[in-house]
């Protein structure tokens, strides 16, 4: 079988199109139901509203460090206190560790559990909403689910699950923000270590560690998958289905554009309500906008490969 010159970029809107309850808001409801303690920790250190769940990955960078430190400070007993005991030397750090672990490691574990229980329709059960995918194309999926495989029969070998594959229980599902903090943004930056309370220094390191634990290492992910990106030189058309073109994933699009003939490759990009937002985000990639078309996923006929070819002539 010879593969086509098409690349599909698949985002969460693709799964939602197939009625899979895979929004981050769905995860929020799941978390509140299965682990109320962790949900309360999230509420305590983030501004949890509809916008929070809508931009969940980006919002992970907005950890309220002041609130966490204020909470833990009640355990930072003065060495000169009448009831001071050596056993309390690590109480402050312990509380910060507990908070950070709850909203990083445990939250990510709950996220993976949620993804792995999402219902994926089989081809026989999916009577409406099927899209005219090219079975011989390459696929870059930002989803963790097996919708391409189970619903459309696309072989695993043609799909790169860039953030992990839910069907593999040993695969780490990557979730995170895109804020790579500099050394000057560390809580210990500018602190005189010789004069400071060692408990505070260690607590600051714990809080700093949260941002590392929840950072999405896109540069490393791209490097680890360099073979995929470097083999895109034959691509002639790209279909972006259900991806929000968010800033946190922009480096992946930059890697794609670097490895294609960006002056000739044609793009078809989905939008949710109106094309204005998608057009504005796509324009930041520096691609000639005359090479791009925009359509709703519901307009299935516009996603047929022959439509793009005809449209571009």
Secondary structure, 3 states (H helix, E strand, C coil): CCCCCEEEEECHHHHHHCCCCCCHHHHHHHHHHHCHHHHHHHHHHCCCCHHHHHCHHHHHHHCCHHHHHHHHHHHCCCCCCCCCCHHHCCHHHHHHHHHHHHHHHHHHHHHHHHHHCCCCCCHHHCCCCCCCCCCCCEEEECCCCCHHHHHHCCCHHHEEECCCCCCCCCCCCCCCECCCCCHHHCCCCCCCCCCCCHHHHHHHHHHHHHHHHCECCHHHHHHHCHHHHHCCCCCCEEEEECCCCCHHHHHHHHHHHHCCCCCCCEEEEECCCCHHHHHHHHHCCCCCHHHEEEECCCCHHHHCHHHHHHHCC
